[in-house]
């Protein structure tokens, strides 16, 4: 009986921890090996395990990339990982409890590695960094971890985070003092910049693109600092080859020309509103076919539903089409923000006539397993219906309302909640969030302050 009570208490404590790593437990998982298939891939690309790495993450595409230096000193793409879960909206994290995953340039040192994470293994991104602190942003313990569940972190499957952890560890062991992580809202392409040109965060995102452009041209990490409330790159006194500087400026100019051309051709401005983040479409298909248990091979606490991610939020984002003044013209629901069929359905003529409506989709049917039902709803929305432009008539239940008809099975409400507008990075404005918030951390909790040579051996436990 005592053992049963202990297990129940442990599970309850974990569910309250959210992804802020309030409770560490586990064994010596810092020795997780790099998979043999990844070793083979490194060999094929002229890389070794001890060479430096760099991480890039993209919310909209739900992908995370690992780049690795080769013998010539240039970074090359090693592997792209589909992201299992992120929470919140596109845009930077502003305050503790807003469920936003950070965006910006971060540094991962050995002291930020946590082999005893409650979420299998994890590493701390380093939020808030100097830029975040200069804007008065709050929050702590923002991680890349396992368990495929998030309340402000970037979450992978356990197998994925084990591999990522091992790659970062070996880079540290090889002499890399800090692994740079570049966290973006989306890939910095002219198409994405054209579509999101009216977003309140566009000035911040263009600032991030400056660092992205340098990396993509030079294939080397930019030196990052903060000046005048903005990210500044390569101002540390290091000499940058003039040909690289010229190539970066040329890329920026060409991208701006492409953005202007796309806008002149009628590319609509959009705003994506997520119910609570998203995940890669490959995981949505996996959930539909095999259920939630298929995403994680092993979890320390013995339960895969830790109550962090909102299970009812994976239907896909609402794509809000805007006019030139930022006013809503039409709204459609997409299985994925990358589903260009949504925007293809929005012709210029339709936009001029459209009223703010939601694309129709089949209603979800009750199922015994609520998580499987969510997966089926997301899978069934892969091909959005054409936008409706009908005249005013009695309001019909939206796809969002119908697809969430099973939410009472989860113990929640089936009523849709109004989404807060995406917060602007410049100037700072607090964001009102209607999604369930994780509990505040106890004041006695602390994180590792160990020096790099001891960081892998142990981690503190919450009291």
N, C-alpha and C positions, 0 to 999 in steps of 0.2 A: 504494500500500500504506500509506504514511504517513497519507494522508487517511482511509483506512478505519479505521486504528488510532485516529485522533483522534476519529472519530465514535463508535466503540465506547466509548471512555473517557468521552466526554461523556454518552452514554446511561446508562452505569453510574453516573456521578456523580449524575445526576438521580434515578435509582431509589433512591439512598441518602438523598436529601434529604428524603423524605416531604413533608408540607405545611408544613414549618417554614422554607421559603425559605432554605436554606443556600447556594444558588447563584443569583446573578442573571445574566441574560443578555438579549440582545434589542436592540431599536432604540427609536426615539422613539415608543413606543406611547401616550405621555401625551396625544397629540393625537387620540385616537379620538373621532369625532364622535358626538353624540347622534343616534339614528336619526330620520329625518324623521317616521315614524309617531308617535314619542314626542313630538316637537315639536308635532304636530297635536293630540295628546291633551292636552298641557299648555295649548295655546291654548283648547281646548274647555272646560277646567276653570278658566280664569282664572289660569293660572300662567305664570311665565317661567323661563328656564333659570338665572338668577342668584339666584332666591329660595332660602331655606334648605330643606333636606330633613331627614328623619328616617327611620331604617331600623328595621323590626321583623322579627324572624325567629322561626319556630316549628318546633321539631324534629318533634314528633308529626305535624303536618300537612304537613311538608316544604315550607314556603312562606316567602317573604321579601317583605315589603312595602316600598315606597317612598312616603312621605308628603311633601307639599310645601306650603309656606306660600302662601296666596293674598294678594290685596291687602288683605283684611280682617284679616290677621295670624294667622289660624287655619290649622292644618294640615288638609289634605284628602288622601285616598288618591289617589295618582297611578296606581300599578300594582302588581299582585301577580305575583310570579315563582314558578313551581314550582322547588323546590330540587332540584338534580341529585344531590347527595350530602352526607350528614353522617355522622360516625362515632361510635361509642360507644353510650351509653345516654341516657335522660332523666336530667337531673341536672347539677350544675355540674362544671367541670373542677377537679380537686384537685391533681394532681401531673403533672410532665412524664412523658410516655410512657404515660398512661392512656387515650389515644385519645379522650378526652372533648372535645366542642366546648363552649366556654364558655357560661354562662348568666349574665345580669346586665345592667348598664347600662354601656356603654362609649362612649368619645369618639374619633372619627377625625379627626385633624388633617392638614394638608397634608404634614407630615413623615412620616406613616405610609403615604403612597401610594407604590406601587412599580410603575412602568410597565415595568420590565425583569424582571418576575417570570419564573421558570421555568414558571409556570402561567398563561401569557399575560399578564395584568395582575392586580394584587391590591391590597388595602389591609389594613393591620394593625388588628385590632379594639382593641388597647390592653390586652390581657391580659398580666400581672395588673394590675388596677386597684387602687384604694385598699382596696376591700372584700376582694378576693382576697388582697392582701398582709397585711391584718389577720388573716386566717385561716391564714397561713403557706403559701399555695398556690404551687406552682412551675410553670414552663413559660414559653415565650416564642414569639414569631413566629406567633401564632394568627391566621389570615388568612380573608378572604373572597376566593376566587380562582377561576380557571377549571379546565379539565381534567376536571371531573366525577369527581374522585377525592380521598379525604380520609383523613387520619389524625389528626384533631383540629380540622379547619377546617370552614367552610361553603363548599362547592364548587358552582359553577354551570357551565353550559356556557360556552365562550369568547365566544359572542355575547352571552350574558346579562351576564357580568362586564365585557365591554367597555362595554355600556350603563350598568351600575351605576357603573363607574369614571368614565365621562364625566359622569354626573349629580352624583356627589360632587365631582369636579373643578370643575365650573361653579358649584356652591354655594360652594366655597372661594373661587373667583375673584370671586364676588359679595359676599364679605365675611364668610361664615360661618366662624368660627375653628375650630369642631369640630362634626362631624356626630354626633349621638347615635344609638347603635345599641342597641336594646332586644332582648336575646336571651332568648327564653322556651322552656320545655320544651313548651308547648302554648298554645293560645288560652285566656285566663283566663276561661272561661265557668263558670257553676255546674255544668254537666254534667261538664266535665273535673275540676273540683275535687271533685265528689262521687265520681267514679270513682277518683280518685287520693288519697283522703282518708287512707289508711293508709300511703302511701309515706313512707319516712324523710326525704325532702326536702320534705315538705308545709309545714313552718314557713318554710323558705327561699322556697318558691314563693308563699306568701301574702304574704311581704314584697315580692316582685317585683310582686305584684298591686296593692300600694298605689301604685306608680308608674304601672302600667298604667291603673288606675282614673282617676288624675288626668288622664293624657293623653286617655283616651277621653271624659271629661267636658269638659275645658277645651280640647281640641284644641290644646294647647301642650305643649312638652316640660317635664318637671319638672326643677327644679334638684336635682342628686343629690349627696349627701354620705354619710359613714359615721359612725355613732354607736353605741357599745355593741355593736359587732360586727354591726350591721344596716345595711341601706340606709336613709337618711333623705331625705325629699323636701321641697323648698321651705323649707329652714331657713337660707337664705342671706341673710335679711333683706329679701327682695323682698316686696312687698305682693301678696297674692292676694285677689281679690274674694271677699267673704264668701258671695256666692251660689254661687260655684264650690266653695268649701270645703263648703258645706252640701250641694250636689248630689253631691259625691264621697262624703261620709259616707252620704248616702241610698242611693247605688248600692251601696256596700259592705254596708249593712244588708239591702237587697233581695236581693243575691246570696247572703248568708248564709242568709236565709230560704228561698231556692230550693234551696240545697244541702241544708238540713235536710229540706225537703219531698221531694226526690229520694231521700234516704237512707231516709226513712220509707216511701216507696213501693216500696222493695226494690231500688233501683239498686245493683248489686254493686260492691264495692271491687275494683279490679284493679291489677296491676303488669305493666307491659310489659317484656319482656326481648328485646332485639334481639341478633342474632348479631354485628353490627357496624354500627349505625346503619341508615339507610334512605334512600330517595329518593322523590320524588313519583310517584304512580301513572302519570301521563302519560308519564314517562320509562321506566317498566317496559314500558308498551305499545309505546313507540317502540323499545326494545331488542328486544322480541319480533318486531317487524315488520321492522326495518331493520338491527339489529346495533349494536355499540358505536360504530363509526365515524360513525354518523349524529348523535351527540351533539355533536361538535366540528367546526367548520368548518376551523379552523387552529390548530395547536399548534407552539410554537417548536422543539421537539426532534424533530419528525417521527415520533413514536410516541405512540399514544393509550393504551397499556397501560403505565403507569409503576409498577405493582406496589405501589400505596399502599392503595387500598380493597381490602377482601377481596371478591373476585368472587363467592365462594360464599355471601355473607351477605344477599342480597337476596330471600330467600324471604318475609320478613315477620316481624313480632314474634310471640313467644309471649305470649298474653294469659292471665295467671295470675289466676284468680278467687279471692278471699280471703274467709275468714269474718271475723267481728267482731274476732277476736283476731289477724288477720293470717296465719292458717294457710291453706295451699293447699287449695282444694276441687276445682278443675278447671283444666285447661290446654288451650287451643286454639291452633292456629296460624292467623294471619290474613295475608292478602296485604297488608293495610294496617291500621294502628291505627285508621284512620277508618272501617273497615268495621263499622258498627253491627250488621250481621247476626250477628256473632259474639256480641255481648252479648244480642241478641234471642233467640238460641238457648238462652241460659242462663236458663231460668225458675227461679223460687224452688224449685219441687219438684225439678227436676233437680239443683240445687246440693246440696240436702240429701242426695240419694242418690248423687251422683257420686263417683267415684274420680278421682285425678289421671291423666287420660288425654289423648291428643292426637287432634284431629280427623283422620279418615282423608282421604287424597287420593291421586289416581293417581300411581303411581311414575313418575319421570322416565326417559326413554329416552336412551341414549347418542347423542351427536351429534358431528360432526366439529369443530364450533366450540363450545368450552366456554362462551364468553361468551354465545353465542346460546342455548345450552341452559339457562343460568341464567335468562335472560330468559323463556324458554318456561315454566320451572318457576314463576316468579313470576306470569306472566300466567295460568297455569292454576289458580292458587290464589285467584283473585279472589273466588269464592263458596265460603266454607268449608262443610265438611260438618257436619251436626248433631253435637253432642257425644254421645259414646258413654258409656253408664253400665252397661256389661256387668259381670257378676260376674267374679271373679278367674279368669284363664285364662293359658296360656303367653304371655309377652310377645311382641308382634309388632313388627317394625321400625316406627319412627315415620315420619311424613311427612318430618321433618327428615332422618332417616337415609336414606330412599329418595331424596329429592330431591337429596341430596349424593352419590349413588352415582357421579356422573361427576367428582367433584373430583380423583381421581387424574390426570385429563387435564390438570389445572393444576399437577401436581407436588406436590400436598398430600395430606393424609390425609382419608379419608372418615369417620373416626370423629368423632362430635359431641363438642364440648368443653363442659364444665360452665361455665355463666355465673356470673360473680361477682355478688353482690347489689349493688343500686344503693347507692352510697355516700350516707351521710347528710351533709347540710351542717351541721347543728347537733345534736350536737357533731361535730367533724371526726374522721373515721376513715379511714386509708389504705384504698384500694380494691385488691383483688387482681384483676388482669385476666388472662384467659387468651388473649385475642386477640394475634396477632403484634404486637410493638411496633416502632416505627421506631427506627433507630439513634440514639444520642446524638450531639448536635452536637459538632464539634471545638471546642476552647477558643479557637481563633483566629478563629472566625466572629464577625461583628458586624452590627448593623443600622444603618439610617440614623439619624443624629443631626442631619441637615441642618435649617436653619431653613426656615420655610414658603416664603419667596420662592425658594429653590433646590431645594426637595424634588422638583419635577417634572422638573428638568433631568437629574438623574443619580442613580444609586443605587450603593452600594459593592458590590464583588465579593468573594466569599469567597476567602480565600487558602489 
